[in-house]
């Protein structure tokens, strides 16, 4: 209703026009003129009842009910709602069988929040006439309202079933109404009946192909049901010029699930173009760009967001994350402080602060923050939600990594053990991490013991049995390890993990043809993209160990053609080129990208340093090797590489010291972790350096001048 001047009357506040409308209706009816003798609000008592069965009397009270209803709903005057109900009752005394009057009364109860009375009236109508569409729609609306009023995430099962029952009947009575099909589909989704939900959304889409609600709901159900291609096709079937920002966002989200980052980014860009003032759309675009490692573009969008909304703490956190990945640690801390000023005691701010300190090798400061995050997130006396478990395991993993970077094996293992109590999935990961930690520390016996402990605690877990099999093979029990791995194969797709483990074990045992056969068998079973990528990568590594460079390169390029951000493949291929002294510019490009994806990875830093060395950029080579050794101090190949840098730059004594460390580390390493030629190479370098130093090689004195 339009805004009107309000009059104060004995009955409350009422507009002039509403009074005139009321008087006009009363004058036309002319059955009780005394009731409206004054130009004020209606009397507080209902008009006298007319004889039963008098339809004109029923109409009179029905008209009055509408007037009262108009004032009650339009002007928020509930006292007139009560009057409307009384008029409906008087109308029903005159015409008790009228569906219109009964439905009107039930609807009025509903409008006034008298849900129980409304349900009773509507149910009585349906009982008298099961095909009463209006009564069923009213019941449907009541149940829907009750569902929306219920606590989020836990709708009443009984109320949900009742709503579904009504809308199933409504569809029978009114089969061509798109909104009815959409409502019933959503109800089926709430009831986790995806097949029926899909049928309703398909029916709505068939009735009205241009309905965005029908398209979006159908695409959602397809996606949740694993029919991702159908979901994408449904959305793409809408002409691009007809798609709204909402449709493009949905399309981008599905592309992200499929790891089709380029398509996701394109969809989000279209959404931003359609709705440039929607910050949520910009956030989706920025997040997709960041996930695709397009750091500069992502930073620009996040910067636009904070310009529009300076209170967006999360955007500042993301900008800080980008700056950290770019190695701009001071800028990252400054940006993070902006976020900290907006949100206090933020877990995400604290976690990112710890990551920056870790990147700066300020390990103690990083550890203090992570310890507090773990303490705050721990509550052993009560159960954890899935989100709480995920956060806690993330903090534990990061703290343990900080300890590993400092070569604090005992502290790292003790930290990982905190994950074991977070449920089977986290326990499996914990044992895998503990084995890796002991492996890095060159303690193969403890690594084997940890693998045995995990397999004993979770005897039905195949992953832990395969982990044990791998450790047996690495501890001179190859036959036992291979047998245990093969025992996990029972035919069919479930053999895939065992085949991949077998391939890795065969490669480390130098049984390259057996490894190739296992990978061929695994590829036949692989259906997921991540499994196929892993198989291609393992095949490339197997070829590399055989010095089949061209075949190895082909496999790694196959991986990167599918996923350009597959960091381990970027590193492996980049290092291969550097080690062979070929395609050095491409090598540096590949390795820089790998480091952008994982800035603190010691192996990646070593690879980039080695590529710079082969290019003759010795200062940059040394800088990266020093960073790498800080994180992987027990890796013999890193000390060998640094020794060669020192030799090239005239620091023979320092070179000899590095080769001496490398040889000691090789002897303490598992033979499966290196080629015999690597040890021989370091020994040859050291022998040559000692001879030159003994002869007084002038290069040995250069170190004092540097």
Phi, psi and omega in degrees: 000153179285156178290137183224161176290135185264139176250141175271125179229175178295336181268358182123200182269128181209142182284159177300312185297323178295321177298316181295320178298317180297315181294323181296316179298318181296321180293320180295316180295319173056023180264340179214066186298333183293337183291341185231045185286336184246153179275057178232186180296155179301154178297156183285346181255144181292158177293153181297147182289147175263166179303142180300147177086358181272105184294327178294323176294319178300318181294321179302309181291327177297317179296319177296320178302320180294322179296311179299319180297319179299317181289322181294313185278316185288330185241007176064040180246090187298337181297331178281340173295319177298319178298320180299317180299318179297321179293321176300318181296320178294322177297321180289333174296326180281328182218075189293344184263003184289118176296322181298316180291317179297318179294320178298318179295314180299319180293324179294319174304316182297316180298326182273001179083011178270071191298317183298315178297320180297315180298316182298317179296312183295319179296324178295321178297315180294325178296319179287324182217095182301342181261017178285099186297316183295320179295319179292323177295322177296314177300319178300316179296320180298314181293322178297317179297319180296324178293318181291331179281343181292162180300136184302133177086353181221062179294151179296126179299319181296315180296322179296315179298320180294320178296316179299316180302316181294314184287334172297318179289323179299320178297322177297318183281334185221071191288347186252018179265116184298316183298323178298316179296319179296317179297314180296322178299318179295323178295318177298322178298317177299328181272006178061031176253082187294326181297314180290323177299315180300319180298319180291318179292325176295321178295317178296319180294323178293320179292323183217083184302336182273359181290116180295321179300318179296316181296313183295317180293320179294317179297320179299314181295318177303315182296314180294335181271005180084002179267067188292320179300318179296322179298314180295317180298322179298316180289321181288340179295335174288128177305141185303324181289343179265350183283138175266175177301323180299318180293319180293323178296317178298318179296317178298320180297320180291320176300321179297320177301327180273003183060029174265074190298320182298316179293323179298314180298318179298318179295316179294325178296321177295322179296318179296320179296324180283330183221072188294343182267001182270106183292330178297323178294318178297322179297319178299318179297313182298317180297320180293319178297319179295316179297331180269010177064023174271075193296315183297314179295319179297316181298321180298317180292317178299323179295321176299322181296313182287337174293319178285320182230087182296351180266005183279091183296322183296324178296320177296321178299317180293320177298318178299319179299318179296315180298323177297315179295335177273359180081012179265074191290322178295317177297321181298318179294319180296318179293320180296327177295329175296317177296319181298327180288342182266328181228127182264144179056040179279127178297319182293322177297313181298317181297315180292328176296319178297320180296322179294315178299322177298317179297327180275005183063024173269068192296321182296318179294319177298318182296319181299315180296314182293323177299319179292319178300318179294316181297317181292330183271353185267129172214079186298341182281350181223156184291153179262144170284168179299317180297320179295319177298317181298315180296314182296318179294326177296315180295318180298314181300316182293318179297317179299323178295322177300318178294320180296323179295336177263007181063030177264079187297314183298317180294321180296315181296316180299324179292314179301327182296339177294339180284338187298328182277003183265019177106163186304315183298315179290327179295319178300313179298320181300313180296323178296318179294320180296317178299316179298321181296314177294324179298315179296330180275006179063030179248080186292330180294315179290328176297317179294318179299319180295321178296320178295320180299315180296314180294328178288324181285326179234074188294343180264359182274116183293321182300319180288327176293322178291325175298317177296318179302317180297319180291324176298316180297324180283348182248041175061026175236053187300315183298317180294319180295315180296321179296316180297320179295316180294330179295342180275001181260128182232012180091135178100188187295338181290351179281351187304309181301319181296320180296320179293318176298317179300319180299316179297317181295316179298319180298315180293334178271005181065024176260074193291324179292321176297321178297317180297319179296319180296319179293323177297318179293321180296320183298327179293335182265343187286129176241332181275146181301317183295327178291318180296318179298318179298319180295315179298319180295314180297324179294320177298317179296322179296317177296321181297319180296337178269004181065025176267079191297317184294320179292320178297314179301318181300320180292318180293322177293329176296319177297312186288336175292329179276316181225096182296347181254022178282094194299318183295327177287321175303315181292315184296313182293318179298318179292321178303313180298315182297316183295326179274349181072030181236157175046049188292325178296317177294323179302312180297319179299314180298316185287325175298321179293320178299320181289327174300324180284329182215080191298335185257015182281114183298323180295320181292320178296320176298315181300316180294319177300320180293322177295318177297322178300315181293336176276352182085011178267077192290325180295314178293325177299313182296319180302316181288323178294322178296318177297320182295315182294328177300328183262335179230067187293342184259009181274114185295326183295329179294317179293324176299314180296316180295324176301318180293326176296315179299320180297316182294331182260019172077025179243073190292323180297316178294325178298314180298322179296320179292320179292326177298316177297317182302315182296319178297318180292324177299318182293333180271353183273162174289130182305336180287347184272354180209162176272143179304329181293333179295315178296316181298323180296314180296319180296321179295318179298316182294317180299317180295319181296318181296321178297316180294321178294323179294329180274359179077037179307127183300333181295336182289344181268351185296331184300328181286344181265351187278000000 
